[in-house]
């Protein structure tokens, strides 16, 4: 199940692609930052120990994600 958290103050969203019980401290083993000039912003892809994509961090989320997605997100911060 996909879970989305959104911090309005930071305008940052995190999209979890893993189950909540798998989100233990240190689950991220590799972060791949997308080229900001190519995506016109900052997006990070987080991978686990097995190389599976487990999460996506989106900065300036209000400009990168649809309002429908942000409305469904759990608000944090």
C-alpha positions as CSV (number, residue, x, y, z in Angstrom):
1,X,0.0,0.0,0.0
2,X,1.3,3.4,-0.9
3,X,1.3,6.0,1.8
4,X,2.0,9.7,1.3
5,X,3.0,12.2,3.9
6,X,3.0,15.9,3.2
7,X,4.7,18.7,5.3
8,X,3.0,21.9,4.2
9,X,5.5,24.1,6.0
10,X,8.4,22.5,4.2
11,X,6.4,21.9,1.0
12,X,7.8,18.4,1.0
13,X,6.1,15.1,0.3
14,X,7.3,11.5,1.0
15,X,5.8,8.7,-0.9
16,X,6.3,5.3,0.8
17,X,6.2,2.3,-1.5
18,X,6.8,-0.2,1.3
19,X,4.6,-1.4,4.2
20,X,4.6,0.6,7.4
21,X,6.2,-2.4,9.3
22,X,9.2,-2.3,6.9
23,X,9.9,1.4,7.7
24,X,12.4,0.6,10.4
25,X,15.3,3.0,11.2
26,X,18.0,2.6,8.6
27,X,15.9,0.9,5.9
28,X,17.2,3.3,3.3
29,X,20.6,2.0,2.0
30,X,21.0,4.2,-1.1
31,X,19.5,7.5,-2.1
32,X,19.6,8.5,-5.7
33,X,19.1,12.2,-6.2
34,X,17.5,13.1,-9.6
35,X,19.2,15.8,-11.5
36,X,17.5,19.0,-10.4
37,X,18.0,20.7,-13.7
38,X,16.3,17.8,-15.6
39,X,13.3,17.6,-13.3
40,X,13.2,21.3,-12.4
41,X,13.4,20.6,-8.7
42,X,14.6,18.1,-6.1
43,X,13.4,14.5,-6.1
44,X,15.2,11.7,-4.2
45,X,14.7,8.0,-4.8
46,X,15.3,5.8,-1.7
47,X,16.3,2.1,-2.1
48,X,16.5,-0.7,0.4
49,X,19.2,-3.2,1.0
50,X,17.9,-5.4,-1.9
51,X,17.9,-2.5,-4.3
52,X,14.2,-2.1,-4.3
53,X,12.7,1.3,-4.6
54,X,11.0,2.0,-1.2
55,X,10.3,5.7,-1.2
56,X,10.3,9.0,-3.1
57,X,11.0,12.4,-1.6
58,X,9.6,15.3,-3.5
59,X,10.6,18.9,-2.6
60,X,8.4,21.8,-3.8
61,X,5.7,19.2,-3.7
62,X,2.9,21.6,-4.4
63,X,4.5,22.3,-7.8
64,X,5.4,18.7,-8.6
65,X,2.3,16.7,-7.4
66,X,-1.3,17.2,-8.2
67,X,-3.6,18.7,-5.6
68,X,-5.6,15.4,-5.6
69,X,-2.5,13.6,-4.4
70,X,-1.7,16.2,-1.8
71,X,-5.3,16.1,-0.5
72,X,-4.9,12.3,0.0
73,X,-1.7,12.7,1.9
74,X,-1.3,12.5,5.7
75,X,-0.3,16.0,6.8
76,X,2.7,16.1,9.1
77,X,4.7,19.0,10.6
